[in-house]
Amino acid sequence: MSFRSTPRRHPRTSPLRTRAAVLGIGLGASVVLGAGAAVAADTVAATPTSAMSSTLATAVRAQADAQAEAATHAEHAAAAAKARAKAAKAEAKAAAAKKAASWVDPVKKYELSAGYNQDGSHWAHKHSGQDFAVPIGTDVVAAHGGTVVKAGGNGAGDGPAYGNAIVVKHANGTYSQYAHLSRIDVKVGQVVATGQHIARSGNTGNSTGPHLHFEIRTTPNYGSAVNPVAFLRSHGTHV
């Protein structure tokens, strides 16, 4: 028996199929790589945006905190200013009340000359007040607050020896008299404050030289005088 040998055929890949496979693999790789690149790009793009949002939020919070702190400081400053103004007002009121209750010298820069109860040929009786030697035209002020009850020539009714004179009634029941004036700047019924200008000193009436004759009285009239220097010193002046 004879056998015929049949040659084996090895399958051959078609060049077309090979090329298609290669193209397919390449395309797949491209798709995968493209998708990966897209995901990576999205991740990279998303990261800066998130960081910026966080930074912006932090900045907004910091600004809000700064504004709140500034508002608190402003409130505290306003409260402090209000307290200072209130304290200053109270202090001014207290100072005004203290001044109203105080007594002052009727003139400044003076020398004491003839004193209270002093004997002399110039007076029919003993000297009824205290003389303050000052130049003519010196500012004369109310020694204490009160109401003018006398003002004018002839001693304002107490006699020509006093010349031009003023008498002020005070709330504590005493009266102050200012005499030998060159000018009178108040009227009867006028209310005056402690230290307020009322006249100018002079040399009118029975006077041997420019000075202010000052009395403290228990009535508005002559004959009720008390020691004016002792009175003023007892009320805080340094005459």
Salt bridges, closest charged atoms under 4 A:
GLU69 OE2 - HIS73 NE2 3.54
ASP131 OD1 - HIS127 NE2 3.32
ASP131 OD2 - HIS211 NE2 3.53
ASP131 OD1 - HIS213 ND1 3.06
ASP139 OD1 - HIS197 ND1 2.22
ASP158 OD1 - LYS150 NZ 3.02
ASP158 OD2 - ARG217 NH1 2.78
ASP185 OD1 - ARG183 NE 2.94
ASP185 OD2 - HIS197 NE2 2.55
GLU215 OE2 - HIS213 NE2 2.75
GLU215 OE1 - ARG217 NE 2.80
